[in-house]
């Protein structure tokens, strides 16, 4: 029996994950696994066999412990003194979609497969999304 190798002819499904009252990290892990395709029996590490993911209620995701006060989102412009820091309490209040996207992106491989996979992620702060036409399947975070 030969080994199955995934190629670009796989059919991609849409999944919707509700992040309300669930830890941000656990929701991001579930989304990253679906984006990568690790939930499929024909998963191939070097091929892009992931699916589309919609995360709703990102504003209602929770951070456990003291992460709201102690965790920072940092970026640097490249210039001297160009470090920008935003506390996660502020980030979750103003841009919860960015916090979720950063968590998922950090869990994907840092190569061309990860770059392609992150484009299939759609994050919304509220409970409404624009992909009803794709008839997404509800995915429960364990």
Rosetta silent file (secondary structure, phi, psi, omega in degrees, C-alpha in Angstrom):
SEQUENCE: XXXXXXXXXXXXXXXXXXXXXXXXXXXXXXXXXXXXXXXXXXXXXXXXXXXXXXXXXXXXXXXXXXXXXXXXXXXXXXXXXXXXXXXXXXXXXXXXXXXXXXXXXXXXXXXXXXXXXXXXXXXXXXXXXXXXXXXXXXXXXX
SCORE:     score description
SCORE:     0.000 S_00000001
   1 L     0.000  135.136 -177.080    0.000    0.000    0.000 S_00000001
   2 L   -88.810  158.766  179.105    1.367    3.400   -0.945 S_00000001
   3 L   -81.150  135.495  179.428    1.571    6.441    1.281 S_00000001
   4 L   -77.268  134.941  176.290   -0.999    9.156    0.623 S_00000001
   5 L  -120.912  121.846  179.662    0.429   12.555   -0.324 S_00000001
   6 L   -71.456  141.397  175.512   -1.835   15.598   -0.135 S_00000001
   7 L  -129.322 -167.178 -173.818   -1.809   17.903   -3.141 S_00000001
   8 L   -81.306    6.299 -177.717   -3.643   21.062   -4.135 S_00000001
   9 L   -93.977   10.124 -179.468   -6.835   19.249   -5.182 S_00000001
  10 L   -73.398  149.408  178.069   -8.232   18.937   -1.651 S_00000001
  11 L   -92.070  124.812 -177.184  -11.605   20.504   -0.928 S_00000001
  12 L   -93.086  130.440  176.869  -11.421   23.140    1.789 S_00000001
  13 L   -98.319  167.457  176.414  -14.273   23.467    4.283 S_00000001
  14 E  -110.982  133.713  177.450  -15.182   26.463    6.424 S_00000001
  15 E  -122.023  144.486  175.897  -15.262   26.232   10.222 S_00000001
  16 E  -118.760  131.133 -179.639  -16.581   28.781   12.705 S_00000001
  17 E  -117.270  127.816  177.090  -15.185   28.951   16.243 S_00000001
  18 E   -94.324  117.333 -176.156  -16.964   30.873   18.998 S_00000001
  19 L   -93.404    5.866 -176.566  -14.371   32.391   21.344 S_00000001
  20 L   -64.879  126.773  178.247  -16.845   33.729   23.910 S_00000001
  21 L    58.189   28.679  175.678  -15.755   32.907   27.494 S_00000001
  22 L  -120.710  149.207  178.739  -12.952   30.641   26.249 S_00000001
  23 E   -61.470  140.575 -178.923   -9.228   31.188   26.769 S_00000001
  24 H   -59.233  -41.611 -177.473   -7.572   33.070   23.933 S_00000001
  25 H   -67.389  -41.551 -179.852   -4.747   30.547   23.696 S_00000001
  26 H   -68.181  -35.798  175.482   -6.944   27.457   23.507 S_00000001
  27 H   -66.563  -40.497  179.664   -9.062   29.056   20.808 S_00000001
  28 H   -66.050  -36.637  177.674   -5.912   29.984   18.884 S_00000001
  29 H   -63.315  -44.952  179.603   -4.603   26.401   19.129 S_00000001
  30 H   -62.435  -42.984  179.811   -7.834   25.011   17.691 S_00000001
  31 H   -65.981  -41.824 -179.426   -7.778   27.551   14.853 S_00000001
  32 H   -64.982  -37.905  178.467   -4.103   26.900   14.064 S_00000001
  33 H   -65.370  -39.357  178.631   -4.682   23.142   13.896 S_00000001
  34 H   -70.572  -43.193  178.781   -7.551   23.575   11.447 S_00000001
  35 H   -60.507  -35.611 -179.357   -5.630   26.122    9.349 S_00000001
  36 H   -79.839  -27.868 -179.415   -2.701   23.734    9.165 S_00000001
  37 L    95.101   17.053 -176.253   -4.891   20.697    8.431 S_00000001
  38 L   -73.388  -12.812  178.521   -3.766   18.605   11.395 S_00000001
  39 L   -83.110  -10.521 -177.231   -7.343   17.470   12.093 S_00000001
  40 L   -88.874  145.625  177.636   -7.501   15.639    8.750 S_00000001
  41 L   -69.466  -21.958 -179.771   -6.432   12.010    8.366 S_00000001
  42 L   -97.734   27.481  179.260   -4.537   12.900    5.180 S_00000001
  43 L   -59.250  131.487  176.427   -2.386   15.579    6.887 S_00000001
  44 L  -126.654  120.616 -172.768    0.946   16.075    5.176 S_00000001
  45 L   -61.056  -34.603 -175.421    3.451   18.322    6.999 S_00000001
  46 L   -91.691    0.960 -179.635    5.105   19.775    3.897 S_00000001
  47 L  -116.357  152.396  179.130    1.851   20.446    2.003 S_00000001
  48 L   -88.493   97.872 -177.889   -0.811   23.071    2.567 S_00000001
  49 L  -122.750   28.167 -178.550   -3.907   20.982    3.349 S_00000001
  50 L   -85.549  178.452 -175.646   -5.642   23.273    5.844 S_00000001
  51 L  -123.386  179.255  178.990   -9.126   24.750    5.820 S_00000001
  52 E   -87.111  144.225 -179.372  -10.782   28.142    6.363 S_00000001
  53 E  -132.262  133.592  173.901  -11.494   29.357    9.925 S_00000001
  54 E  -116.251  124.356  176.625  -13.832   32.092   11.148 S_00000001
  55 E  -109.574  122.167  178.259  -13.430   33.190   14.773 S_00000001
  56 E  -111.518  162.151 -179.295  -16.357   35.136   16.223 S_00000001
  57 L    58.744   40.400  178.462  -16.713   36.909   19.587 S_00000001
  58 H   -64.296  -27.198  179.284  -12.963   37.598   19.814 S_00000001
  59 H   -69.948  -21.166 -178.942  -13.740   40.510   22.156 S_00000001
  60 H   -96.471    4.123  176.108  -15.253   38.059   24.663 S_00000001
  61 L   -69.443  148.169 -176.620  -12.196   35.782   24.774 S_00000001
  62 E  -111.486  150.833  172.195  -10.521   35.664   28.180 S_00000001
  63 L  -110.746  127.926 -175.948   -6.899   35.753   29.236 S_00000001
  64 L   -82.686  160.613  177.729   -6.136   33.668   32.306 S_00000001
  65 L    67.355 -142.174 -177.991   -4.026   34.725   35.248 S_00000001
  66 L  -103.105   25.409 -175.375   -2.482   38.197   35.251 S_00000001
  67 H   -64.604  -30.682  179.450   -1.893   38.315   31.494 S_00000001
  68 H   -60.505  -36.032 -179.389   -4.115   41.366   30.990 S_00000001
  69 H   -93.154  -31.536 -171.241   -1.757   43.467   33.131 S_00000001
  70 H   -97.419  -20.745 -176.062    1.580   41.700   32.567 S_00000001
  71 L   -92.534  139.940 -179.494    1.529   40.764   28.867 S_00000001
  72 E  -127.690  145.361  169.324    2.475   43.331   26.213 S_00000001
  73 E   -96.251  119.201 -176.043    2.231   43.441   22.434 S_00000001
  74 E  -117.196  140.156  172.350    5.535   44.899   21.225 S_00000001
  75 E  -142.799  157.267 -176.688    6.579   46.078   17.801 S_00000001
  76 E  -131.687  135.175 -178.027    9.582   48.051   16.600 S_00000001
  77 L   -77.248  -18.606 -176.175    9.777   50.501   13.717 S_00000001
  78 L   101.163  -13.003  177.608   13.467   49.814   13.118 S_00000001
  79 L   -94.616  162.397  179.014   14.522   53.294   14.163 S_00000001
  80 L   -62.944  129.687 -179.021   16.291   54.225   17.383 S_00000001
  81 L    73.407   20.128 -175.236   13.732   54.499   20.166 S_00000001
  82 L   -94.661   21.154  179.270   11.064   53.025   17.914 S_00000001
  83 E   -79.785  127.001  177.203    9.729   50.416   20.342 S_00000001
  84 E  -114.508  131.267  179.971    5.966   50.545   20.741 S_00000001
  85 E  -124.245  137.063  175.812    4.293   48.665   23.589 S_00000001
  86 E  -131.733  126.063  177.532    0.606   48.062   24.153 S_00000001
  87 E   -69.402  144.312 -176.524   -0.714   46.329   27.245 S_00000001
  88 H   -63.989  -25.182  175.330   -3.055   43.433   26.477 S_00000001
  89 H   -62.172  -43.295  177.712   -5.802   45.052   28.563 S_00000001
  90 H   -70.723  -41.448 -178.437   -5.773   47.959   26.104 S_00000001
  91 H   -63.633  -42.365  179.406   -5.327   45.694   23.079 S_00000001
  92 H   -69.709  -28.258  178.598   -8.296   43.500   24.018 S_00000001
  93 H   -78.279  -34.554 -174.731  -10.444   46.589   24.606 S_00000001
  94 H   -99.621  -45.250 -175.631   -9.543   48.332   21.337 S_00000001
  95 L  -135.435   70.885 -178.550   -8.467   45.659   18.815 S_00000001
  96 H   -66.501  -23.953  177.542   -9.379   42.125   19.976 S_00000001
  97 H   -64.288  -40.480  179.717   -9.132   40.843   16.386 S_00000001
  98 H   -64.827  -41.394  179.145   -5.425   41.695   16.309 S_00000001
  99 H   -60.515  -41.928  179.220   -4.788   39.885   19.603 S_00000001
 100 H   -69.244  -42.026  179.318   -6.420   36.713   18.242 S_00000001
 101 H   -62.863  -39.930  179.337   -4.619   36.947   14.894 S_00000001
 102 H   -65.176  -39.458  179.680   -1.257   37.357   16.635 S_00000001
 103 H   -65.379  -42.912 -179.508   -1.913   34.318   18.825 S_00000001
 104 H   -69.385  -43.174 -178.360   -2.870   32.145   15.848 S_00000001
 105 H   -61.732  -35.447  178.683   -0.003   33.405   13.670 S_00000001
 106 H   -69.802  -17.792 -179.399    2.519   32.551   16.377 S_00000001
 107 H   -96.777   -3.872  176.824    1.270   28.943   16.395 S_00000001
 108 L   -93.279  158.926  178.374    1.645   28.429   12.651 S_00000001
 109 L   -64.332  144.930 -177.634    4.943   27.457   11.013 S_00000001
 110 L   -91.875   66.781  178.206    7.164   30.420   10.177 S_00000001
 111 L  -151.951 -165.967 -176.062    7.564   29.652    6.484 S_00000001
 112 H   -66.700  -29.708  177.743    5.595   29.944    3.242 S_00000001
 113 H   -67.143  -42.009  177.345    2.982   27.408    4.417 S_00000001
 114 H   -66.065  -38.028  178.141    2.258   29.498    7.515 S_00000001
 115 H   -63.392  -39.790  179.777    2.086   32.678    5.438 S_00000001
 116 H   -72.940  -35.310 -177.208   -0.473   31.084    3.125 S_00000001
 117 H   -68.869  -37.882 -175.822   -2.448   29.564    6.020 S_00000001
 118 H   -67.280  -21.015  178.256   -2.925   32.824    7.927 S_00000001
 119 L   -72.132  -17.503  179.085   -4.731   34.329    4.918 S_00000001
 120 L   -89.714    7.002  179.103   -7.541   31.783    5.444 S_00000001
 121 E   -98.441  130.316  175.423   -8.266   33.132    8.950 S_00000001
 122 E  -122.866  124.354 -176.746  -11.138   35.584    9.462 S_00000001
 123 E  -120.640  134.677  179.124  -11.551   37.133   12.924 S_00000001
 124 L  -130.246  138.493 -179.878  -14.523   39.188   14.124 S_00000001
 125 L   -72.461  -33.309 -178.302  -14.956   40.954   17.474 S_00000001
 126 L   -97.988 -168.294 -176.650  -18.730   40.437   17.487 S_00000001
 127 L   -92.662   -3.172  179.314  -21.004   37.495   16.834 S_00000001
 128 L   -99.299  144.049  174.786  -21.752   38.375   13.201 S_00000001
 129 L  -137.683  164.896 -173.103  -19.569   37.367   10.253 S_00000001
 130 L   -96.949    6.214 -174.650  -19.726   37.906    6.491 S_00000001
 131 L  -107.194   37.507  178.029  -19.223   34.292    5.400 S_00000001
 132 H   -66.336  -28.913 -178.136  -22.751   32.901    5.752 S_00000001
 133 H   -66.015  -24.470  179.432  -22.725   31.974    2.051 S_00000001
 134 H   -82.631   -3.752 -177.871  -19.948   29.441    2.672 S_00000001
 135 L    44.197   69.519 -177.055  -22.170   27.659    5.246 S_00000001
 136 L   -69.597  152.708  179.099  -19.448   27.141    7.865 S_00000001
 137 E   -92.929  133.353  177.653  -19.451   24.186   10.251 S_00000001
 138 E   -70.848  133.032  179.571  -19.476   24.977   13.976 S_00000001
 139 E  -119.058  126.503 -178.133  -16.304   23.760   15.718 S_00000001
 140 L   -94.755  125.759  177.132  -16.281   23.314   19.490 S_00000001
 141 L   -77.654  129.277 -178.527  -13.072   24.183   21.359 S_00000001
 142 L   -87.585    0.000    0.000  -12.265   21.491   23.911 S_00000001
